[in-house]
Amino acid sequence: MNSRHSVERITGRPPRPPRPQAAHKGTFGRALIVAGSRGMSGAASLAGLGALRAGAGLVYVAVPESIVPVVAAVDPSYLTLPLPEDSLGRISLHAQDRLEENLQNMQAVAIGPGWGQSEELFALVRWMVQTIDQPLVIDADGLNALATMPEILSDAPIPRILTPHPGEFARLCKRDAGAINQHREEMAIEYADRHDVTLVLKGHETVVTDGHKVAVNRTGNSGMATGGSGDVLTGVIAGLLAQGLQAFDAARLGVYLHGLAGDFAAQRLSEEGLIASDLPRYVAQAWKSLDS
């Protein structure tokens, strides 16, 4: 599977973060979701809801200032943080100062959902990957930016978590998507090992690997092949990281809960009728199933 070293295959139920009864919201961490652009406010809201349902104590959703009212109206349980934006409603590089002010209080960060693409966003990705000390989940347009400068991963102070679908992974590793679908585990392991990241290669039987361990997820269904589903997963993983889980464990548990939420939602609503905004509610049911 990997020519350089043996890879441990991980099976069984993923570990969950401790949940002491004598706790307060600070006990369960603060997650920062940097997401959204004009016309893509839903991505930010879905990621924020995913982090909340994952159990994070406080979730901050940082978005372009013009869409703050839209994102804030979706749910009152997360906090919103307005960021400077460019003329097209995308987060601008001037947001770096605002983010820097707030990062010190965060235990986990996620970036990319609903961003769009621009040179300023590429520069923002470079800064965040290379400098922030917190666990960082990179998704969607954050991955598209990373594909233009993969060398920055070697400068990261701690390993990062990447959550590509096959098309995004093809851009990251400069390979054909067809080849990736034929050799999902092998290529995911090789990339994670080479770049020292935790990789979540999404799709049927999502592969989670840090290059030394690999797990293949068995939850989920075709109803989850709908816009916004990946944004929820990004938030779920960030919420678990905020509670102190290590990257591989947070990714594995996040994928498991996310897929199980999709299975519960499909049982109630059908696979055809499932939409991404159904998933956060059913993440709560997925947690309950872990207790049984």
PyMOL commands that set and color helices and strands:
alter all, ss='L'
color gray80, all
select helices_A, chain A and resi 25-28+41-53+65-74+95-103+119-131+141-146+150-155+166-173+177-182+184-195+222-224+229-242+247-269+276-290
alter helices_A, ss='H'
color red, helices_A
select strands_A, chain A and resi 8-9+30-34+58-64+79-83+108-111+136-138+161-162+198-201+207-209+213-216
alter strands_A, ss='S'
color yellow, strands_A
deselect
rebuild
show_as cartoon
